[in-house]
Amino acid sequence: FFYGADWDSRVQLSPATKMYVARIQEIAETKPYLIVAHQYTRYLGDLFGGQMMGGMASRSLGLENGDGTEFYSFEDISDNKIFITEWYQRLNDLELTKEQKEEIVDEANFVFQLNIGLLQELEGSPLKAVLTLAINSLKEKHLFPFLS
């Protein structure tokens, strides 16, 4: 939206973004079960805080009609609470060793560090304020106990 239809030929990945992508590619090849940590921190975090963050981004950037905030739209999920409850149930049903579970928690903590790197690159951007507020909100609601 912000860069137009040919955005992918105009936008260069930042160093923090390259690091994030490299990490996902690495674990996809070596320990694919760690992708759960990325889903947990990014997808569920964005789902839970998406309405708030999308609204804040729309207001602070003067956006209308959902332009530029589709990332925070989850139209196929009718009830966030039910979806998250079912997601946790499926996570608990995975056949993982204790070591693998600990690795997932460690990876989730690392994902938050990667996201902090992304935020730091956005210094001075209205988006930084929005993302920082959302992460702090998730911490306060104790959705991610390992953040506290």
N, C-alpha and C positions, 0 to 999 in steps of 0.2 A: 504494500500500500504506500508506504512512505517514499519508496524509490522507484515506483512504477513497475510495469510489466517486465522490464528487462533488468530487474534488481540483481539477479544472480550474476550478470556480467559487469555490474557496477560496484557491488559491495565486496570488499575484501574482509576476510576473516581476521579478527583481532587475535593477538597472541593467546589470550585467555580462552577464546573460543576454539582455537586450534588445539590447545591443551585438552579442553573438554572433549572435543571430537576424537582426539587420539586416544584418550582414556576409554571411551566407549568402544572404539574399534579394538583396542587391546583386550579388554575383558570379554568382548563378544567372541574373540578367537581363543582365549585361554581359560576363562572362567565365566561362561555365559550366565550362570545363576546370579552373578553380581549385578546384572542388568536390573534386577528387582530393586536394588537400592536407588538406581536412577529413576525408575518408575515411581518409587515411593516418594522421593524428594521433589521431583519435578512435576510429574503428572498429578499426583494426589494433592501436592501443595498448590498447584495452579488450579485444580478443580475446587479445592476448598476455599481458596482466597480469590478465585477468578472473578467473581461478581464484584467484589470490593475493588480489586486492582483494576479491572476493566473500567469500572465507573470512575475511579480516581484518575486513570490515564485519560479517559475521555474528557473529563472536566479540566485537568491541568494542561492538556494539549489542545483543547478546543476542538475535539473530534465529534462527529455526529453520525448517526445511523450505524453504529458499530464499526465504522471505518478505523482501521489500524488496531482494533482490539479483538479480532476474531480468534486470536490465540486463547482468549479467556472465555470463549463460547463453547459449551458442551451440550449442544442441543439433543444429542442422543441419550443423555443421562437425565432422566426425569426426576430422580430423587437422589441427591448427593449422599445423604446419610445411608440410604439402603445400598447404594453402589459401594461406598467405602466399607461398610460392614461386610458385604459379600467379598470384596477384595481381600480384606483381612482374613476372612474365613478360608479363602483359596490359598492365601499365603501360608496360613497355619497348616493346611493340608499337604503342602509340598513335602516331599521326602528329602529333607536336608539333614546333614550331620550337625552336631553342635558346633563344630569348627566352621562349617559353611555359614551357619546362622551368625556366628560372631564376625565372619568376614563380611557379610552383608551389612551388619551394623557399622563396621569400620568403613566400608565403602560409602555408606550413607553419610557418615561424618566427612569423608573426603569430598563427596559431592557438594556438601555445603561449603567447603573451602573453595572448590572450583567456582561455585556461584558467587562467593565473595570476590574472587578474582574478576569475574565478569562485572560485578557491581563497581569495583574499584576502577575499571576501565571506563565506566560511564560517568566518572567524576564530572559534576556540574550539569548533568543531564536531569531533566524532570523524571525520567524513567528510574533513575537511581533512587530518588526519594520514594517513589511508588514501591519499588521492589524491596527496599530496606524496611519500609513500614509493613509490608506483607510478611516478610520473614519474621520480624519482631512480633507480629500478631500471632503467627503460628506458634512461636515459642511461648507466648503468654497463655495460649489456649491449651498448652501441654499436649498438642497433637503428636509432637515428635519428642518423646521423653529424653532422647540422647542429646538434645540441644541444650537442656537446662544444666 
